[in-house]
């Protein structure tokens, strides 16, 4: 049985589908943060292992890079997958704008 490996664009959109992960990306857009800092806003509603699973989804999609510095696990935002997603959406935006212009 062959397992399906999602393409990078599918992984990006799947990662962006969850509001917790989008909030993590919003935090990282302001600069590097360690895992504890990223987890803090969510710990009233979910466990640390649940937060870590969200972070792993972002890492697998290539949206977040986690490194190791002594006991710290700093995370940084990686914009390349987001840029690919925007480029993909852009072609459809142009199509819909042209279609709407023809209707007008």
PyMOL commands that set and color helices and strands:
alter all, ss='L'
color gray80, all
select helices_A, chain A and resi 8-16+19-28+35-40+48-60+80-103
alter helices_A, ss='H'
color red, helices_A
select strands_A, chain A and resi 33-34+64-66+74-77
alter strands_A, ss='S'
color yellow, strands_A
deselect
rebuild
show_as cartoon
